[in-house]
Amino acid sequence: MYSSDSEKNIKKNNIGMILKKATVESLLLVLSSVLFSLAFPSVVSTWGIAPIAFISIIPVFIVVHTSSWKVIVPYGAFYGAITYALFNYWLYAFHPLTIIIVPLIYATYFIILFPVLKLADKLFPRYGYLVQALCWVAYEYLRTKGFVGYSYGIIGYSMSTIKPFIQIASVTGVWGVSFLVILPSAYLGNALKNGINGFNDFFRIHRVDSYFYGGLVVLNLIFGFLVMTDYSDSPKWKVALIQHNSDSWEGGQTTYERNFHILKDLSLKAVEENPDIVIWSETAFVPGVDWHSRYRTDKQRYALVNDLKTFLATQDVPYLFGNDDVQLKNPNLPPVLSDGSYNKKDYNAVLLYEDGKLKNTYRKIHLVPFTENFPYESILPGVYQFLINHDLHFWEKGTEYTVFETGGVKFSTPICFEDVFGYLSRNFVRNGADVIVNLTNDSWSGALSSQMQHLEMAVFRAIENRRSLVRSANSGMTGIIDPDGRIISLLEPFTEDYLVGDVPVYTERSTIYTALGDWFAYTSIILAFVLILIGIIKSIYLRLQLNK
C-alpha cells in the first residue's frame, strides 16, 4: 500500500513538474513574441523600439535548449502563430481569414526552424549560438521566396531608425543587419540556458566572443558614419506626390469619379509649385485607360477615362499613376464574347503620360499571394473557387523591369509591396534606374503600424542601392527618402494632401549589394547547412567509436 501511494505521489509530482515547466516555457515564448512585436512599429510605438530587437529572441533560444524533442515542434507552431498574430494584427482588416492564414504559415515555418535550432544547440554545445544565428538569417531569407514569400518581420528591418547601424545593407543587404541583431539574442540565450548560475561560466568561456561582437558593432557604426553623404549638391528632381486618401474597398462609378476629382484638384494645387512630375498612388485611377480608350465596353467608364485624358492633355508636366491596365486575353477574339464575358486580362500597372500621351507602362512583377495571384487552380480548384467567391481580383504577372525616363531622370516603379523585396529594386537599378518610385496603397489596413512597417523596409531599398526612393501612397506613408535612408519629407497619414519636394538624383556610387545581390543570405544558408551536416557526421562517428 505504501509503495503504491508513493508511486502515485511521485507520478503526481512528475506531472506537476512537467506542467510547470511547460507553463514557464510557454510564457517565455509569449514574452519573446511581445518583445519582437514591440521592436517594430506597433500600437505602442509609431517607429518601433529598435533596441528591444537585440534581446527579443533570447527567450526562444532558452526554450529551444531547455525543452525536449517531444515538444519542440508544437512550441515552434505556437511561437510562429502568436508572433505573427501580434505583429501583423492589422491583417484582419483585409479579410478575417488573413489573420488566420498568415500565422498558420509562420507556425509551419517555425515547426521546421525550432528543431533546426535545437539540433544546432545539441551538435555544438560551445558555439551553437553562432550556428543558430546563421540558421535564423537563412530562415529569414528563404521565407521571402516562392509563392507565399513575405518580408514583413525580418528582424533587421527593426533598425530602420538607426541610420549609421544599417548602412552595411549597401554591402550585405538587410541580411547582414539581421545577423548583427540576432547574434546577441543567440549568445545571451545560450548563456542563460542553464539559468543565472550558468551565465558566469558561459561568459568566462565566451568573453572574447562578446568583445569580438562589440568590435563588429563599432566597426559597423564607423562604416556607417563614413559612408553617409551630404546630397545637397546632387542634381534635384522636383516631384509632386498626391495622397488622395480614398477607401480601398469602396468601388463603383461614383467613387471613381470622386477620387479623380480629388486627384485632379490636389494636382492643380501642386503644379503651381512647378514640379518636374506629378505622381499618384497605386491604382489611383481604376478604370483601365487603354481598354476603355480602345473598346468602350462601358459608357460611363469610357467617359471618365476621356475626362482623364482631356485633363492630362492640358498639363505641361508629366503624370505618373497606378492603373488597372486591361488587355485582350486572346487577340483573335472580340473584347466581349458571345456569352457576355470579357476577353481580357488585367495588370496592376503604372502609366507615364507626357504631353497628354502615354509614354511607357510598367506591369507589376511580384504579385501578392492569394489576393492578386493564385497559380494552383488546377491543383487546388476548391481553394481557387473560394478565393473567387470572396471577390478577390487576380492580376496577370508582368515580365519587364521597366525604366521610365522623363526630363533626363531615369526611374522605376515597384508597385504595392514590391519595394519590400530587395531583388526587385536591385534589378531596376541594374537596368538603369536612378531613382526608385514606389506607388502603393496600404489604406485598407486602417492601421498606422502597417504603413510604418512598410516604410521601414523601403528605407533599406534606398541604402542597398544608394538611390533615392520616393513613395506615393493612397493614405501614407507618402514621402522622400535619400540614398542613405534618411527621410527627407513625409506627409501626415490618412489625410488628403500633396507633397512637393526635391529628390536627390545620385548615381556616383554603386554598391556591392547592387552588384552581388543577396550573397550574405546565400552564404548564411550554405554555412548553416554545411556546419550542421558536419556536426551530424561527427556525432554519428563518435557514437560508432563509443560502441566499438
C-alpha positions, -999 to +999 in steps of 0.1 A: +000+000+000+028+024+010+047+016-022+016+022-043+009+056-026+045+066-030+044+058-067+012+078-071+028+108-053+059+105-075+038+103-106+017+133-095+048+153-087+063+145-120+032+156-138+032+188-118+068+195-127+061+188-164+031+212-164+051+238-145+080+235-170+056+237-200+039+268-185+072+286-179+085+277-214+052+288-230+053+321-211+089+327-223+077+322-259+049+347-254+074+371-239+096+368-270+066+374-293+056+405-274+092+419-274+096+411-311+064+430-320+074+460-299+107+463-317+087+472-349+061+499-354+030+490-334+001+504-315+027+511-287+053+530-307+049+546-341+085+539-351+091+508-330+115+504-301+146+493-320+169+483-291+144+457-280+152+437-311+187+428-298+172+409-268+138+399-282+146+364-292+165+354-260+135+335-246+133+315-278+169+303-275+164+294-239+133+274-246+150+257-276+177+244-252+156+235-222+126+218-240+126+182-251+124+170-286+089+159-280+076+194-275+099+214-298+076+211-328+044+223-310+065+250-294+076+262-329+040+262-341+029+281-310+056+307-313+051+313-350+013+316-347+012+340-318+041+361-330+026+369-364-009+373-350+005+401-327+030+416-352+006+416-382-027+421-362-038+447-389-042+419-414-077+412-400-088+444-418-080+429-452-101+397-445-108+378-413-092+347-428-059+365-434-051+369-397-056+331-395-037+321-427-005+342-421+000+329-385-006+294-397+020+298-425+045+310-399+036+283-375+047+259-403+079+277-407+088+276-371+078+239-369+109+235-391+131+262-376+128+252-340+141+216-344+170+230-366+179+255-338+178+227-312+199+205-334+225+232-337+224+236-299+229+198-294+256+194-320+277+224-310+275+228-272+301+255-272+295+276-303+259+265-312+248+301-309+268+311-340+252+283-360+218+293-347+223+329-358+232+317-393+201+294-393+179+324-384+193+345-413+188+316-436+152+312-425+145+349-429+158+348-465+141+316-475+107+328-463+108+357-487+109+333-517+083+314-535+045+319-539+040+329-502+072+349-499+067+376-473+093+402-460+074+417-430+091+408-397+127+404-409+144+414-377+170+436-394+142+460-405+135+469-369+168+490-371+154+514-397+157+544-375+193+538-365+208+550-398+246+545-391+239+509-380+221+499-412+244+514-438+261+479-440+230+470-460+247+485-490+271+456-488+251+427-473+215+437-478+192+436-448+206+401-440+239+415-426+219+438-403+197+408-392+228+388-383+241+416-361+207+419-344+200+382-338+235+374-326+231+389-291+199+370-286+215+338-296+246+345-274+226+355-243+200+328-249+228+302-247+244+320-217+211+317-198+200+283-210+213+267-177+199+295-156+215+325-139+241+303-122+254+292-156+257+327-170+291+334-154+306+302-166+294+308-201+306+344-201+340+333-188+345+309-216+330+332-243+342+366-230+364+371-261+334+363-283+315+392-267+344+415-273+346+404-309+309+412-314+314+446-297+342+453-321+320+443-351+293+467-339+319+495-335+333+489-370+298+487-384+290+521-369+322+536-381+315+523-416+280+538-414+292+573-403+319+573-430+297+563-460+268+586-452+269+616-475+255+651-479+234+651-510+227+688-511+250+693-542+233+664-561+210+672-591+174+675-579+142+661-593+112+681-581+083+657-576+047+664-566+032+634-546-006+633-544-022+615-514-059+614-520-068+591-490-096+571-506-113+539-492-096+509-509-128+488-505-152+513-520-157+509-557-182+519-584-185+547-608-194+574-582-163+565-562-140+565-592-153+599-603-150+614-568-114+601-565-105+615-599-118+649-589-098+648-556-066+638-575-072+665-601-078+692-575-048+683-554-026+681-586-037+715-598-026+730-565+007+711-566+016+721-601+016+758-590+049+750-574+064+739-608+073+703-601+090+681-628+065+654-624+032+646-607+028+612-591-004+595-580-005+562-560-012+526-569-045+522-589-053+558-581-073+558-613-091+525-616-109+522-650-084+508-675-073+537-696-061+516-725-091+492-725-118+519-724-100+540-749-100+511-774-132+492-768-156+514-749-174+485-733-187+507-705-200+542-715-196+557-680-161+544-676-152+555-711-164+590-703-143+591-671-112+579-690-119+605-716-121+632-688-087+620-675-071+621-709-085+655-716-071+668-683-037+653-690-036+669-724-039+703-707-009+697-684+026+708-691+041+684-666+043+645-669+019+625-648+027+591-633-001+570-618-013+535-610-040+519-632-058+487-639-042+480-672-066+458-691-055+440-723-071+414-747-066+379-734-070+364-768-062+388-797-081+367-821-114+371-803-135+402-797-134+421-763-169+409-754-176+372-760-209+357-771-218+347-736-213+382-724-180+376-706-149+398-713-119+386-732-095+404-711-066+401-687-057+427-660-023+440-649-017+461-618+003+488-637+019+522-637+014+546-666+036+576-675+018+603-695+037+631-710+023+659-733-011+642-729+002+609-744+011+575-729+049+573-729+055+540-711+040+513-689+052+491-661+033+460-651+037+445-616+060+415-615+057+403-579+020+397-571+005+394-536-002+357-530-039+346-527-053+381-532-036+390-565-024+357-577-031+320-572-013+298-597-027+265-584-062+265-599-057+230-614-042+215-582-064+232-557-096+241-575-116+243-543-093+269-528-093+288-561-131+290-562-132+300-526-110+330-533-130+339-564-162+337-544-148+362-519-144+389-546-106+387-548-092+402-580-064+383-597-039+400-619-016+389-647+021+389-639+043+414-656+077+404-670+097+436-678+118+456-654+107+489-669+128+520-666+109+552-673+126+584-683+114+620-683+133+653-681+166+634-681+157+614-650+155+576-652+133+558-626+115+526-619+083+520-601+078+490-578+041+487-570+024+480-537+047+457-516+072+451-544+096+475-525+098+451-496+118+426-518+154+437-523+159+418-556+133+439-574+148+473-566+182+459-573+171+447-608+156+481-615+188+499-606+209+474-626+186+482-656+195+519-653+171+534-627+185+565-610+155+568-586+131+542-572+095+554-571+071+532-551+034+536-558+014+518-531-019+516-512-020+504-476-051+523-467-071+491-464-054+482-431-066+514-414-035+510-392-006+534-389+016+505-378+010+487-411+021+517-431+051+523-409+063+487-412+061+491-449+080+524-448+109+510-427+115+483-454+116+510-481+144+527-462+166+496-468+160+496-506+174+531-508+206+522-488+211+489-506+214+506-539+224+542-529+195+556-548+168+579-536+134+564-531+101+582-535+068+568-521+034+579-534+008+563-512-030+564-511-031+572-474+005+571-463+033+569-459+040+594-487+075+608-487+110+611-500+140+590-488+176+599-496+202+573-507+213+569-470+178+560-459+171+594-443+135+605-446+137+640-462+099+647-460+068+628-451+031+636-454+007+632-425-010+598-429-047+594-436-052+629-450-059+644-484-028+663-492+001+667-516+038+670-511+062+688-534+099+681-527+133+678-542+147+643-547+185+639-549+193+622-582+225+605-570+244+580-592+280+585-582+283+553-562+273+518-569+271+492-541+282+457-535+246+447-529+236+460-563+264+441-579+261+408-560+226+408-545+217+385-516+252+370-513+252+373-475+219+353-473+233+326-496+265+324-475+244+320-443+224+292-459+254+273-471+274+278-438+244+267-417+238+236-439+274+226-440+281+231-403+250+211-393+259+184-417+294+182-403+280+182-368+257+152-376+286+133-393+308+140-363+281+129-338+275+096-357+312+090-359+317+095-321+288+071-314+303+045-336+336+049-318+319+045-284+301+013-295+333-004-306 
